Amino acid sequence: MRRKNENVVHIIIHNVLTELTKDTSKMDGFIEEYNRSHAEE
């Protein structure tokens, strides 16, 4: 039973990290765009 719980936790952590990385790549794009628009001033 303990083994199954460890797998569930691993899957949850994996899903959370996947969501976070998706958001991070969106943020990176936003930051690059922000820097680009402010570099022109």
C-alpha positions in Angstrom: 0.0 0.0 0.0 2.8 2.4 0.9 4.3 2.0 -2.6 1.0 3.1 -4.3 0.9 6.2 -2.1 4.4 7.1 -3.2 3.5 6.8 -6.8 0.4 9.0 -6.3 2.5 11.7 -4.7 5.1 11.5 -7.5 2.3 11.9 -10.1 0.8 14.9 -8.3 4.3 16.6 -8.0 5.0 15.9 -11.6 1.6 17.4 -12.7 2.2 20.5 -10.5 5.7 21.0 -11.9 4.4 20.6 -15.5 1.8 23.3 -14.8 4.4 25.6 -13.3 6.7 25.2 -16.2 4.0 26.0 -18.6 3.3 29.2 -16.7 7.0 30.0 -16.5 7.5 29.7 -20.2 4.5 32.1 -20.7 6.1 34.5 -18.2 9.5 34.2 -20.0 7.8 35.3 -23.2 6.0 38.1 -21.5 9.3 39.3 -19.9 11.2 39.2 -23.2 8.4 41.2 -24.8 8.4 43.7 -22.0 12.2 44.1 -22.2 12.1 44.5 -25.9 9.4 47.2 -25.8 11.3 49.1 -23.1 14.7 48.8 -24.8 13.4 50.9 -27.7 12.8 54.0 -25.5 
